[in-house]
């Protein structure tokens, strides 16, 4: 099982007991396991990596192998209460498509992502190197990230796409950042709906 992450509790606060939850890019199923244990959700994961799928099965998580960039065509409209994508949005090629699909199959969506506008990341680039940090743990040559965006970029995309932001929390090292999150927060978590 993956190491505990503070964003699990943040996400769990937005999930009601017994909800139907779909976790996209679920990894080894750690978040779903947390939600099952703390919120008694009926949870399903979607993952494309065979090793992570095997880890989900070993952890007792129901998982489907699928390429999320191709959409969520196997799921009915509004079937899930929440569709979650935790720290995976930056690895999607079809960002707008997956956000639309999340809100098609779920009543609400929850996404979290590393903020590439974070001051330490900017400092690293100014020093001539791509950032490597807790929220961006990979080197430039082996990163799964294909999109490099900031909190402000994401909010502009939501406005352009007609996606309502119901709630945003921004963090650095697990502490909530209220002032200037685009500069001071390393990770953001959003609760989204239809406009």
Secondary structure, DSSP 8 states (H G I E B T S, - for coil): -----THHHHHHHTS-TT-EEEEET-TTSHHHHHHHHHH--EEEEEE--HHHHHHHHHTT--EEE--GGG--TTS-TT-EEEEEEES-GGG-S-HHHHHHHHHHHEEEEEEEEE-TT-HHHHHHHHTTS---SSSS-S-TTT--------HHHHHHHHHHHTEEEEEEEEEETTEE--S-HHHH-SEEEEEEEE-
